[in-house]
Amino acid sequence: MTDMWTPEKAKDWYASIDPIRGCNYLPRTAVNSTERWQAESFDPDTIAEELAWAGAAGFNALRVFHQFLVWQADPAGLKRRIDQFLDIAAGEGIKAMFILFDDCAFAGKEPYLGAQDDPIPFVHNSGWTPSPGLQRVDDRAVWPLLKDYVLDIVGSFANDERVQIWDLYNEPGNSELGETSLPLVEAAFAWAREARAQQPLTTSIFRMHEAYEMEERILELSDVTSFHHYGESGVEAVIQRCRAYGRPVLCTEWLRRVVGQTVELVLPIFARERIGWYNWGLVAGRTQTYLDWRRELNTPDSATWQHDIFHADGKPYDEEELRLIGSFEFSHKE
């Protein structure tokens, strides 16, 4: 069992690492985390190509989702694939933030193994399924397996320098689960500490304009504080809310060009406020996250991307964005 980090330990850790310039990453050949990690669709060649683009652009971190069902079906094989992925990333000077649970369910269905549905034309992230699945979140009968999952994955990489942070639960309470997810959030932190993770633990708050009991509890549990933000304005207010806990602050999801939240707008704020970051998306692919969340606005002529940095052939969406990403540094020292 490891203890929660003190604010001083978290600040010392943050001062010891380079400013985080990251992205949320799936290879362009994967429609979701199941397709990404299953043996039959794991694609190290594409991963190597894309992470070479990322490293050359100046990215030094990736936020990476996992799927409980893939672990349940093949724990040893999954860990071999994770190790291979981490080796590829390390070769480009990139570290990983790993996510174990996720309540986002764009596909409108529970996770499943085997061949995944092809993306629906003009629909953002149409194949995305949650982990472990919305029905399992408050099903205490399956919690012993969920605990084994956390203990195995975190325990196997607890001392691995290629893993920089554990983001235990993405957007708990999404998909109309609300506070139902809080007990599993609390359990995930306890299990990760039981697994003796040497890296900091976090879960991001994401409700921009509402106060939730669960989000206050998440902020209390996290070694480093993190949040999501997709608005054109208001990010400074969220940063100040997070700063109240006296810990380093990361933005683990952002970039929504279609409403004016651009690289040019946000990175100067993050530099001034000393915020490490992970924009959504690297390469346009089967997730189709370059499309707007609003399906009715997506047409073959849509020119402005919501997320993502590169076309599938490696051409940048915007060369000036790459320049800003590659040159990002905090604007002052603490």
PEMOPE-V177005 format. One record per pair of residues at least 12 apart in sequence whose ideal C-beta (glycine too) atoms are under 8 Angstrom apart, sorted by the first residue. I is the first residue (numbers start at 1). J is the second residue. If there is no record, write none. Layout:
# PEMOPE-V177005
((I:J) (I:J))
This chain:
# PEMOPE-V177005
((1:193) (1:194) (1:196) (2:193) (2:196) (2:197) (2:198) (3:193) (4:193) (4:201) (4:221) (4:223) (5:200) (5:223) (5:224) (7:245) (7:246) (7:247) (9:223) (10:200) (10:223) (10:224) (10:247) (10:248) (11:247) (11:248) (13:200) (13:224) (13:248) (14:224) (14:248) (14:276) (15:334) (17:164) (18:60) (19:274) (19:276) (19:328) (19:329) (19:330) (20:60) (20:61) (20:164) (20:250) (20:276) (20:277) (20:278) (21:58) (21:59) (21:60) (21:61) (21:276) (21:277) (21:325) (21:328) (22:59) (22:60) (22:61) (22:62) (22:63) (22:97) (22:276) (22:277) (22:278) (22:279) (23:54) (23:59) (23:61) (23:62) (23:63) (23:278) (23:279) (23:280) (23:281) (23:282) (23:309) (24:62) (24:63) (24:64) (24:65) (24:252) (24:253) (24:278) (24:279) (24:280) (24:281) (24:282) (25:50) (25:54) (25:62) (25:63) (25:64) (25:281) (25:282) (26:65) (26:282) (26:285) (26:287) (27:43) (27:46) (27:47) (27:50) (27:283) (27:285) (28:46) (28:50) (28:283) (28:284) (28:285) (28:286) (28:312) (29:41) (29:43) (29:46) (29:285) (29:286) (30:43) (30:285) (30:286) (30:287) (31:116) (31:117) (31:118) (31:119) (31:126) (31:127) (31:128) (31:286) (31:287) (32:67) (32:107) (32:116) (32:127) (32:128) (32:129) (32:287) (33:65) (33:66) (33:67) (33:70) (33:102) (33:129) (33:131) (34:67) (34:69) (34:70) (34:111) (34:112) (34:113) (34:116) (34:129) (35:116) (35:127) (35:286) (36:65) (36:67) (37:66) (37:67) (37:70) (37:78) (37:81) (37:82) (38:70) (38:74) (38:113) (38:114) (39:74) (39:77) (39:81) (41:116) (42:81) (44:84) (44:85) (44:88) (47:85) (47:88) (48:88) (49:314) (50:282) (50:283) (50:310) (51:88) (51:89) (51:91) (51:92) (51:94) (52:92) (53:282) (53:283) (53:310) (53:314) (54:92) (54:94) (54:282) (55:92) (55:93) (55:94) (57:309) (57:316) (57:322) (57:325) (57:326) (58:322) (58:325) (58:326) (58:327) (58:328) (59:94) (59:282) (59:325) (60:93) (60:94) (60:95) (61:94) (61:95) (61:96) (61:97) (61:164) (61:276) (61:278) (62:89) (62:94) (62:95) (62:96) (62:97) (62:278) (62:282) (63:96) (63:97) (63:99) (63:167) (63:252) (63:253) (63:278) (64:85) (64:96) (64:97) (64:98) (64:99) (65:99) (65:102) (65:131) (65:170) (66:98) (66:99) (66:100) (66:131) (66:153) (67:111) (67:129) (67:131) (68:100) (68:101) (68:111) (68:131) (68:132) (68:133) (68:136) (68:146) (68:149) (69:111) (69:112) (69:113) (69:131) (69:132) (69:133) (70:113) (71:149) (71:152) (71:153) (72:145) (72:149) (73:113) (75:152) (79:152) (79:153) (79:156) (82:153) (82:156) (82:157) (86:157) (86:160) (86:162) (86:163) (87:162) (89:162) (90:162) (95:161) (95:162) (95:163) (95:164) (96:162) (96:163) (96:164) (97:163) (97:164) (97:165) (97:166) (97:167) (97:252) (97:278) (98:153) (98:157) (98:163) (98:165) (98:166) (98:167) (99:167) (99:168) (99:169) (99:170) (100:131) (100:149) (100:150) (100:153) (100:154) (100:166) (100:168) (100:169) (100:188) (101:131) (101:132) (101:146) (101:168) (101:169) (101:170) (101:172) (101:184) (101:188) (102:130) (102:131) (102:169) (102:170) (102:171) (103:130) (103:134) (103:137) (103:169) (103:170) (103:171) (103:172) (103:173) (103:174) (103:175) (103:177) (103:181) (104:128) (104:130) (104:170) (104:171) (104:174) (104:175) (105:128) (105:129) (105:130) (105:134) (105:174) (105:175) (106:124) (106:125) (106:126) (106:127) (106:128) (107:126) (107:127) (107:128) (107:129) (109:129) (110:129) (110:130) (110:133) (110:134) (110:135) (111:129) (111:130) (111:131) (111:132) (111:133) (112:129) (118:286) (119:286) (119:287) (119:288) (122:288) (122:291) (122:295) (122:298) (122:299) (123:288) (123:291) (123:295) (123:298) (124:288) (124:289) (124:291) (124:292) (124:293) (124:295) (124:298) (124:306) (125:287) (125:288) (125:289) (126:288) (127:286) (127:287) (128:287) (130:175) (132:146) (132:149) (134:175) (134:177) (137:177) (137:180) (137:181) (137:184) (138:180) (138:181) (138:183) (138:184) (143:184) (143:187) (146:184) (146:187) (146:191) (147:187) (147:191) (150:168) (150:188) (150:191) (150:192) (150:195) (151:191) (151:194) (151:195) (154:166) (154:191) (154:192) (154:195) (154:197) (155:195) (155:196) (158:195) (158:196) (158:197) (158:198) (158:199) (159:198) (163:199) (164:199) (165:199) (165:200) (165:201) (165:202) (165:224) (165:250) (166:192) (166:197) (166:199) (166:200) (166:201) (166:202) (167:202) (167:203) (167:204) (167:226) (167:252) (168:185) (168:188) (168:189) (168:192) (168:201) (168:202) (168:203) (169:181) (169:184) (169:185) (169:188) (169:203) (170:203) (170:204) (171:204) (171:206) (171:228) (172:184) (172:185) (172:203) (172:214) (172:218) (173:207) (173:212) (173:214) (174:206) (178:212) (178:214) (179:212) (179:213) (179:214) (181:214) (182:213) (182:214) (182:217) (185:203) (185:214) (185:217) (185:218) (185:221) (186:217) (186:221) (188:203) (189:201) (189:203) (189:221) (200:222) (200:223) (200:224) (201:221) (201:222) (201:223) (202:222) (202:223) (202:224) (202:225) (202:226) (202:250) (202:252) (203:218) (203:221) (203:222) (203:226) (204:218) (204:226) (204:227) (204:228) (204:250) (204:252) (204:253) (205:218) (205:219) (205:226) (205:227) (205:228) (205:238) (205:242) (206:227) (206:228) (206:253) (208:229) (208:230) (208:231) (208:234) (208:238) (219:242) (219:245) (220:245) (222:245) (222:247) (223:247) (224:247) (224:248) (224:249) (224:250) (225:242) (225:243) (225:245) (225:247) (225:248) (225:249) (225:250) (226:242) (226:249) (226:250) (226:251) (226:252) (227:239) (227:242) (227:249) (227:250) (227:251) (227:252) (228:251) (228:252) (228:253) (228:254) (229:251) (229:253) (229:254) (229:261) (230:253) (230:254) (230:255) (230:256) (230:259) (230:261) (231:256) (231:259) (231:261) (232:259) (232:260) (232:261) (232:265) (235:251) (235:254) (235:266) (235:269) (236:269) (236:273) (239:269) (239:273) (239:275) (248:274) (248:276) (249:273) (249:274) (249:275) (249:276) (250:275) (250:276) (250:277) (250:278) (251:270) (251:275) (251:276) (251:277) (251:278) (252:277) (252:278) (253:278) (253:279) (253:280) (254:266) (254:277) (254:278) (254:279) (254:280) (255:279) (255:280) (255:281) (255:306) (255:307) (256:306) (256:307) (257:304) (257:305) (257:306) (257:307) (258:292) (258:297) (258:304) (258:305) (258:306) (262:321) (263:279) (263:318) (263:320) (263:321) (263:324) (263:325) (264:320) (264:321) (264:324) (267:324) (267:325) (267:328) (270:328) (271:328) (271:329) (271:330) (271:331) (272:331) (272:332) (274:330) (274:332) (274:334) (279:307) (279:309) (280:307) (280:308) (281:307) (281:308) (281:309) (282:308) (282:309) (282:310) (283:308) (283:309) (283:310) (283:311) (283:312) (283:314) (284:305) (284:308) (284:310) (284:311) (284:312) (284:317) (285:312) (289:306) (289:307) (289:308) (290:305) (290:306) (290:307) (290:308) (290:317) (291:305) (291:306) (292:306) (293:306) (305:317) (309:321) (309:322) (309:325))
